[in-house]
Structures are given as structure tokens and as C-alpha cells.
């Protein structure tokens, strides 16, 4: 509860906080019971333990009976940093996408996190909220920001290529687009905060406009945002798609920012890939 910051809630509402210890499967069962009793429980732990260790309980005890449980995991992706490969969960989106009825939210900053929590509470049914550990810049601190479950947000209008990003990678995509604008390259940036259900309409419309799509995620390129976008486009608007993410390998221990650069999850690498694609 210290690492996930849920201890803040525990201090404010001690009668509504339950620490189940290092027993994540049991925690999901408790959450299912609370939901069956009419409550709206939030189950929180690291992504590798929530999505990984408790997968069967999420599938059978929460999603199969369509219980109103919200799973808010932290420390996802490579930015767990020095904790290393055992804790760097880059497979959780893929796992959760395979479960029928599961809604997947991956906010990119604290404004979007707050909005995602409110949307999850209002939505009746299981939700998976994915959070990282690294501090991020504010993207959505503008007055016209509007969060709607299942709807992406166009952050930059462009005509040459589309970048579809989620979570931590949204800020990197915006930086890449702004840098390339000075070179005369027009990049459309879409923030996908809801990976499931995907805003196919927005993605397809952008692909029709630019003709080229790049996806960026701090997750394995298998089973995540890239595959969701590729599936939608292959079925409705065949478009070349390049997936930037963790290339089906384990992470390793190191400073979070350095790891992102090493694995190609930086604004500089995104910009480099865009230049290569446009050159072809």
C-alpha cells in the first residue's frame, strides 16, 4: 500500500480499506465478494501480480459473472526500473484484452487518471486501469479536455502520418510531433486512453487521411495497442502499421528513463521511425 499509494486512502477511510497482504488471488476473490454485495471495490497492486498472478480469479470470479470490480494496477511496463524483469510487466494489456467484457484504461497523466477513475466508477462492469511508476508531464491540463470512455483524443492534427499512443508514450509522441513540425513534417497524434473498447472510428478516419500509422506503447508489441489498431485497420481500412513497443523481450534492471531510450520508447526514436517511413 505504500508503493501503490493506497495508504493515502487507508488513512482517510480506514473502515473501507482492506490489506490482503501478498495474496493477490485472494484479493480478487474478496473484491468479487464485495461487488456481489453491491459495493464498488478497487483492487490495487503491481501490474505483474494483478494481471499475472491473479489472472484466473479475474477471469472466473470477476469477469465471468460480470461483477462491478475495478482493478487499478501500478508499476506497469519498463519504468519499474531497478526492480528488473520480474516486476516489469509488459504483457498485462494482452492478458486483459483476451477476457470478454473487460474494459482497459491506460491514462497518460494525472488529469486523465482522475477522469479514468470517475469513468470506471460510472461504468457498470469490470475495469482494468493501468498505471506506471515514472513521473510524467501534464498533457490534459487544458480547459477543453473531455474524457469519454471508449473515445480517443486527437492531440495534434496532421496529414503526413498518424501516431497512435497510449499511457506514458503519449507525451513522447507529442514531443516527436512538435519536433518534426519544425522540419515540415505534419504528424497527427491520437491519445488512446481506452484500449478496450478501442475507438476504431477515430483511428480509421485518421488512417484514411494520412495513409500511414505508427503505434507506440510501453508494452509488448504482441497483444497490446499495436495489435488492436492493426486488427481494426486490416478489417476496415487496410493501412501500413508500424508498431513501436517492447519487441517481445524481457526488460532488465536500470534507471527508468535510460530503459525507455534503450528500448526505443523515446521521442527521438519515434521521430526517427517517422522519418524512415516517410522517406520510403
C-alpha positions in Angstrom: 0.0 0.0 0.0 3.0 2.3 0.4 4.2 1.7 -3.1 0.8 1.9 -4.7 -0.1 5.0 -2.6 -3.3 3.3 -1.5 -2.2 4.0 2.1 -3.4 7.6 1.5 -6.9 6.2 1.1 -6.4 3.9 4.1 -5.6 6.9 6.3 -8.6 8.8 5.1 -11.1 5.9 5.1 -9.7 3.2 7.4 -13.1 1.4 7.6 -13.1 1.0 3.8 -9.6 -0.3 3.3 -8.5 -3.9 3.4 -4.9 -5.1 3.1 -4.9 -8.7 2.0 -1.1 -9.0 2.0 0.9 -10.8 -0.6 -2.1 -12.8 -1.7 -3.4 -11.1 -4.9 -5.6 -14.0 -6.0 -7.4 -13.8 -2.7 -7.7 -10.1 -3.0 -9.6 -10.5 -6.3 -11.9 -13.0 -4.6 -12.6 -10.5 -1.8 -13.2 -7.8 -4.4 -15.6 -10.1 -6.2 -17.5 -10.7 -3.0 -17.8 -7.0 -2.2 -19.1 -6.4 -5.7 -21.6 -9.2 -5.3 -22.8 -7.5 -2.2 -23.4 -4.2 -4.1 -20.2 -2.3 -3.4 -17.8 -0.9 -6.0 -14.4 -2.3 -4.9 -11.0 -1.1 -6.2 -8.3 -3.8 -6.1 -4.8 -2.5 -6.4 -1.3 -4.0 -6.6 1.6 -4.1 -9.1 0.6 -5.0 -12.7 2.7 -8.1 -12.7 0.8 -9.5 -9.7 -2.6 -8.1 -10.5 -2.8 -9.2 -14.2 -0.4 -12.1 -13.9 -0.7 -13.9 -10.6 -4.5 -13.3 -10.3 -5.4 -13.8 -13.9 -7.6 -16.8 -13.2 -9.5 -15.1 -10.4 -10.1 -12.1 -12.6 -11.4 -14.3 -15.4 -13.6 -16.6 -13.5 -14.6 -14.8 -10.3 -14.9 -11.2 -11.7 -15.4 -11.1 -15.4 -17.4 -14.3 -16.0 -20.2 -13.2 -13.6 -19.8 -9.6 -14.8 -19.1 -8.2 -11.4 -18.5 -4.5 -10.8 -14.8 -4.7 -9.8 -12.2 -2.0 -10.7 -8.7 -3.3 -10.9 -6.2 -0.4 -10.6 -2.6 -1.7 -11.1 0.6 0.3 -10.7 4.2 -0.1 -11.7 3.4 -1.5 -15.1 5.9 -1.6 -18.0 9.6 -1.0 -18.1 9.6 2.1 -15.8 9.6 0.0 -12.7 13.3 0.5 -13.4 15.7 -1.1 -11.0 13.2 -3.7 -9.9 14.1 -5.5 -13.1 12.4 -8.0 -15.4 10.5 -9.9 -12.8 8.5 -6.8 -12.0 8.4 -5.1 -15.4 5.0 -6.3 -16.7 4.8 -5.7 -20.4 2.1 -8.4 -21.0 -0.8 -7.2 -18.9 -2.8 -5.4 -21.7 -2.6 -8.5 -23.8 -3.9 -10.7 -20.9 -6.7 -8.4 -20.1 -7.8 -7.9 -23.7 -8.5 -11.6 -24.0 -11.1 -11.6 -21.3 -14.6 -10.9 -22.5 -16.3 -7.8 -21.1 -13.1 -6.3 -19.6 -12.6 -2.6 -20.1 -9.0 -1.4 -20.3 -8.0 2.1 -19.4 -4.4 3.4 -19.7 -4.3 7.1 -18.8 -1.3 9.3 -19.8 -1.2 11.8 -16.9 -2.8 12.5 -13.5 -5.7 14.6 -15.0 -6.6 11.6 -17.2 -6.1 9.2 -14.3 -8.7 11.1 -12.2 -11.1 11.1 -15.2 -10.5 7.4 -15.7 -11.3 6.6 -12.1 -14.6 8.5 -12.4 -15.4 6.8 -15.7 -14.7 3.4 -14.2 -17.0 4.0 -11.2 -19.8 5.2 -13.6 -19.3 2.1 -15.8 -21.1 -1.0 -14.6 -18.8 -3.9 -15.0 -15.1 -4.9 -14.6 -12.4 -2.3 -15.5 -8.6 -2.6 -15.6 -6.8 0.7 -15.0 -3.1 0.5 -15.9 -0.6 2.9 -14.3 3.1 3.3 -14.4 5.7 4.5 -11.8 7.6 7.2 -13.6 6.6 10.8 -13.2 5.0 12.2 -16.3 4.3 15.7 -17.8 0.8 17.1 -17.9 -0.9 16.6 -21.3 -4.5 17.2 -20.5 -4.4 20.4 -18.4 -6.4 22.4 -21.0 -9.9 23.8 -20.4 -11.5 21.9 -23.3 -10.2 18.4 -22.2 -13.0 15.9 -22.2 -12.8 12.3 -21.2 -15.2 9.8 -22.6 -14.9 6.0 -22.1 -14.0 4.4 -25.4 -13.2 7.6 -27.2 -9.7 8.6 -28.2 -8.4 12.2 -28.3 -6.6 13.9 -31.2 -3.9 16.0 -29.6 -2.2 17.1 -32.8 -3.8 17.5 -36.3 -1.6 16.2 -39.1 -1.6 15.0 -42.7 1.6 13.0 -43.3 1.4 10.2 -40.8 -0.6 9.1 -37.7 0.9 8.2 -34.3 -1.5 6.4 -32.0 -0.1 6.3 -28.5 -1.2 5.3 -25.0 -0.2 5.9 -21.4 3.3 7.1 -20.8 4.1 7.1 -24.5 1.6 9.9 -25.3 4.0 12.6 -24.0 6.8 11.1 -26.1 4.6 11.1 -29.2 3.6 14.7 -28.7 7.3 15.7 -28.3 8.2 13.9 -31.5 5.4 15.5 -33.5 6.3 19.0 -32.2 10.0 18.4 -33.1 9.1 17.2 -36.6 6.8 20.1 -37.3 10.0 22.3 -37.5 11.2 20.0 -40.3 7.9 20.5 -42.2 6.5 17.0 -41.3 2.9 17.0 -40.3 2.1 14.4 -37.6 -1.3 13.5 -36.3 -1.2 12.3 -32.6 -4.0 10.4 -31.1 -4.2 9.6 -27.4 -5.9 6.3 -26.8 -6.7 6.2 -23.1 -9.2 3.3 -23.6 -7.6 0.4 -25.3 -10.7 -1.8 -25.0 -13.1 -0.8 -26.4 -10.9 0.8 -29.0 -12.1 4.0 -30.7 -12.0 2.3 -34.1 -13.9 5.2 -35.8 -11.2 7.8 -34.9 -8.3 5.5 -35.8 -9.8 4.6 -39.2 -10.7 8.2 -40.0 -7.1 9.3 -39.3 -5.6 6.4 -41.3 -7.7 7.4 -44.3 -6.4 10.9 -44.0 -2.7 10.2 -43.6 -2.3 6.7 -45.1 0.4 5.7 -42.6 0.1 4.7 -38.9 2.6 4.2 -36.1 1.5 2.8 -32.7 3.5 3.5 -29.5 3.2 1.7 -26.2 5.2 0.7 -23.2 4.1 -2.9 -23.6 5.0 -5.9 -25.7 4.1 -5.3 -29.3 2.3 -8.6 -29.2 -1.3 -8.3 -27.8 -1.4 -4.6 -27.0 -2.4 -1.3 -28.6 -0.5 -2.1 -31.8 -2.4 -5.3 -32.4 -5.7 -3.7 -31.5 -5.1 -0.9 -34.1 -3.8 -3.3 -36.7 -6.8 -5.5 -36.4 -9.2 -2.6 -36.8 -7.4 -1.3 -39.8 -6.9 -4.6 -41.5 -10.7 -5.3 -41.3 -12.0 -1.8 -42.2 -9.2 0.3 -43.8 -6.0 -1.7 -44.8 -3.1 0.6 -43.9 0.6 0.1 -43.3 1.1 0.0 -39.5 4.5 0.1 -37.7 4.4 -1.0 -34.0 6.8 0.7 -31.5 7.0 -1.1 -28.2 8.8 -3.8 -26.3 9.9 -6.2 -29.1 8.8 -9.5 -27.4 11.7 -9.5 -24.9 12.1 -9.2 -21.1 13.2 -5.9 -19.6 16.1 -5.6 -17.2 17.2 -3.5 -14.2 18.2 0.1 -14.8 17.1 3.7 -14.4 13.6 4.1 -16.0 14.5 7.0 -18.4 17.5 5.1 -19.6 15.5 2.0 -20.2 12.9 3.8 -22.3 15.7 5.1 -24.5 17.4 1.7 -24.7 14.1 0.0 -25.8 13.3 2.7 -28.4 10.4 4.3 -26.4 11.5 7.9 -26.7 10.5 10.9 -28.7 13.8 10.8 -30.5 13.2 7.2 -31.7 9.6 7.9 -32.6 10.8 10.8 -34.8 13.5 8.7 -36.4 10.9 6.0 -37.3 8.6 8.6 -38.8 11.4 10.0 -40.9 12.3 6.5 -42.2 8.6 5.7 -43.1 8.1 8.9 -44.9 11.4 8.5 -46.8 10.0 5.3 -48.3 
